[in-house]
């Protein structure tokens, strides 16, 4: 609950609803949502720590995007379709990003 309260919600209720839906997709048969079911929130709180300040915004965004994709793939056991659902992108889009960033499973 603290993770939900501490997170910014610029999209308000819609963003909160999407976040909970993603968490439900991750928790599977479990009836209890835990912080690990909200990896996208955990990273939003600390993903920028350690980024090279000399890099441009575009370069920093690529680093963040790559890490989010890696985390989604880890959470789904490398299943691209499930990771794409979690990230709310098409499977083809995710596949293209995996190729672009040289992510291996």
N, C-alpha and C positions, 0 to 999 in steps of 0.2 A: 504494500500500500504506500509506503514511503517513496518508492520509486515513482509511482504515479503522481503523487502530490508534488514531488520535487521537480518533475519534468515540466518544461514550458509547453503550453498548448496553443500555438499561434492559430491553429485551425479549429480551435475550440472543441465542441462536442463531436464534430465529424472526425477530427483527428484522434480524439480519445477512443471513439468507437472503432476506428480502423486499427488502432494499436491493440485493443482488446481482442479483436477478431484475429489478428496475426498471432497473438499469444495463445489463443484457443487452438489455432492450427498447429502450433508447436507442442502444446501439452498433450496432444493425442487423447488417450483414454483417461488421463488424470482428470480429476474433478476439482483440483486445486491449482490455481495459477500461482507460480513462483517467479521471483525476479529473473531467473534464467530463461523464462518464457518471453521476456521483454528485452532481447539483446539490442534492439534498435534504440531503446531508451537508455540503456546502460552506456552505450557508445555516445549518445548525444550529450551525456554529462561529462565525458572525459576523453573523447576520441581526439580532440585537438591537442591534448598534452603531448609534448615531444615532437610536434611537427616543426620542421625547419622553417624558421621565421623569414629566411631569405628567399623562400620560394614564392612564386606568384599565387594569386588566388586560384587560378586554373590548375596549377600543379598541386596545390593543397587539396582541392576538391577531388582530384584524381586519386590521391592517396587515401582519402576518406572513403570514396566510392569503392575502391578496390578492397579495403578492409571490411566494409559492410558486406560485400559480395562473398568474401572469404568466410566471414562469420556465418552468413546464411547457409552457405554450402556445408560448413562444419555442423551446423545445427540440424541439417536435413540429411546428414550422412552422404553428402555428395550428390544428392538427387536434384538435378537441375530443375525439373518441373516443379517440385515442391518448393525449392528455393525461390523460383520465379514467382510462385503464388505468394510466398511470404513477403517478397519485396514488391509485390503488386506491379510486376512487369511481365511482358510476354516471355515465353521460353526462348524464342529466337533472339530477343533483345538481350536477355541474360547470357545466352551463348555467345553473342557477339562481344559483350563486355568481357567475358571470361577469356576469349581469344585476344582481345585488345590488350588486356593486362597480363597476359601470359600466365594465368592461374592454372595450376595443374591439380588434379584431384588425387 
